[in-house]
Amino acid sequence: MVGSLSAGLLLADEAGAHLPSVDDFLPPEILFQGTPFAINRIILIRIVATIVLLVVLGVTAKRAKLIPGRWQGVVEYGLDFVRDKVVYDVMGEARGKRYVPMITTLFFTIFIFNLCGIIPGMNMAANATVVMPLVFAIWTLIQYWIVAIRSQGLGHYLRHELFTPGVPWPVYILLAPINLLELLIIRPASLTIRLFANMVSGHLMVATCLAFAQFWMVDAANKLQGIPVGALWFAGGFAMTCFEAFVAFLQAYVFAILSTVYINLSFPEE
């Protein structure tokens, strides 16, 4: 079976089957071409997903009842999960109340944007280009610097972060630039790259499985061998689609909890 899959990769590639690439995540403009307001497919997906998210949450809040129905219960469970299992677990209730709206917005927006990759008709995660993950990461960056300046003062915060207490002073020559690089570059870059890379790789895996499934079922000359091998590739694509749904949630959770941790680190130590 493994040999058939390996042979399938080689034969499909030699036969000219279209394999997905990163260029497929940069579709041409479809609206307002040549203007500053040009919109391609990914931007359109982001707009639609945002509108749907706002409408669903708005209607749910407007129709909320004291005894929640099934849908209201699901939404409230999601909100409680972010508040209790992400924000309060990391920051505590007293400190975390201020940041529940921000982290909840990050979690639900990233989750819905990620799910667009497996929704028929969209088939592309809204976070599959670097722009949106970078925007979310910059928001977190701005917030933890605001917290640091407000709670400690800029000078005290930089002195404490760059010159870690208890370290021999010659080490500061190397340590201080690294710590500054972490505050300004490494933290937002880690948030951005983790989210962006996971969504791109997941989509490419699904698209690759389906491309080979189509090749073996439709284009392969040997139908007797092509149909079962293509069915196997299709089953792999279905399994990867289910896994991508899990990754959509997991990446939203990881981004939310890391953002909470970074903000919490900017508070003075107890």
C-alpha positions, -999 to 999 in steps of 0.1 A, spaced: 0 0 0 28 24 9 45 15 -24 13 24 -43 11 58 -26 48 65 -34 43 54 -70 12 76 -71 32 107 -61 58 101 -88 34 91 -116 10 120 -109 38 145 -108 53 132 -141 19 131 -157 14 168 -151 -12 167 -123 -17 201 -108 -2 202 -73 -12 231 -50 15 257 -41 17 288 -20 8 308 -52 -27 294 -49 -32 315 -18 -26 347 -37 -56 347 -61 -61 376 -85 -83 406 -77 -120 400 -83 -135 433 -73 -123 470 -78 -93 459 -98 -66 485 -101 -79 507 -72 -67 510 -36 -99 491 -26 -91 460 -48 -105 428 -32 -93 393 -39 -108 360 -28 -91 359 6 -101 395 15 -137 387 4 -137 356 26 -125 377 56 -153 402 50 -180 376 47 -167 356 78 -166 388 99 -201 398 89 -214 363 97 -196 362 130 -210 396 140 -245 388 129 -246 354 147 -233 367 179 -255 398 177 -287 378 171 -277 354 198 -272 382 223 -305 399 213 -325 367 217 -307 356 249 -330 340 274 -326 333 311 -329 296 304 -307 292 273 -316 270 244 -291 247 226 -276 274 204 -274 300 231 -258 273 254 -231 265 228 -222 302 224 -222 308 261 -200 277 266 -175 291 241 -175 325 259 -171 309 293 -143 287 280 -122 316 268 -129 336 300 -123 308 325 -99 284 308 -77 310 290 -78 344 306 -86 337 343 -64 306 344 -34 327 333 -41 361 348 -66 356 375 -101 371 377 -91 405 391 -65 412 365 -81 393 337 -115 410 335 -101 439 316 -87 416 288 -116 391 284 -132 411 255 -98 413 237 -89 376 241 -124 365 233 -124 386 201 -90 371 191 -101 335 198 -134 336 179 -121 356 150 -91 334 145 -112 302 149 -139 313 123 -112 326 99 -94 292 102 -126 272 96 -131 290 63 -105 266 49 -129 236 51 -162 254 44 -175 245 9 -175 275 -14 -147 292 6 -121 264 8 -94 288 19 -85 298 54 -87 336 59 -55 333 79 -36 316 50 -17 347 42 6 365 66 -14 397 68 -42 388 93 -19 368 117 4 398 117 -24 422 125 -35 400 155 1 397 167 6 435 165 -25 440 185 -11 417 212 23 435 210 6 469 215 -14 457 244 15 442 264 35 473 259 6 495 271 3 472 302 40 475 309 41 513 306 9 518 326 18 494 354 56 498 357 67 527 336 87 524 305 121 528 321 115 504 350 100 478 326 129 480 301 155 479 329 139 448 345 134 430 312 167 438 296 189 435 327 176 404 344 185 405 382 211 381 395 230 378 362 267 387 361 271 421 344 293 409 315 265 386 304 243 417 298 263 426 267 248 395 250 216 391 271 202 426 268 199 428 230 184 393 230 158 403 255 150 434 236 147 414 204 123 390 221 100 419 232 99 436 198 103 409 173 104 373 186 70 373 204 49 388 176 69 368 150 62 336 168 25 343 170 24 353 133 44 324 119 28 297 140 -7 306 129 1 314 93 23 284 87 -1 259 102 -30 271 81 -10 271 49 4 237 55 -29 222 65 -46 235 34 -18 223 11 -20 188 26 -58 186 20 -54 201 -15 -26 177 -24 -46 146 -13 -76 157 -34 -54 165 -64 -40 130 -64 -75 116 -58 -88 134 -89 -58 123 -110 -61 86 -101 -99 85 -105 -103 107 -136 -70 111 -155 -51 79 -148 -49 55 -178 -52 24 -156 -87 26 -141 -84 -7 -124 -56 5 -103 -66 42 -104 -100 39 -87 -89 22 -55 -57 43 -52 -77 74 -58 -103 64 -32 -74 60 -7 -62 95 -15 -97 108 -12 -101 91 22 -68 107 32 -81 141 21 -113 136 42 -92 127 72 -69 157 68 -101 179 65 -113 166 99 -78 172 113 -77 207 99 -110 215 117 -92 204 150 -62 225 141 -84 255 134 -96 253 171 -61 245 184 -44 274 167 -71 298 179 -66 285 215 -28 286 213 -28 322 199 -53 333 226 -34 317 255 0 330 243 -14 365 239 -27 363 275 6 351 288 25 379 270 2 405 285 4 390 319 42 390 318 41 428 314 26 432 349 50 437 378 58 406 397 39 400 429 
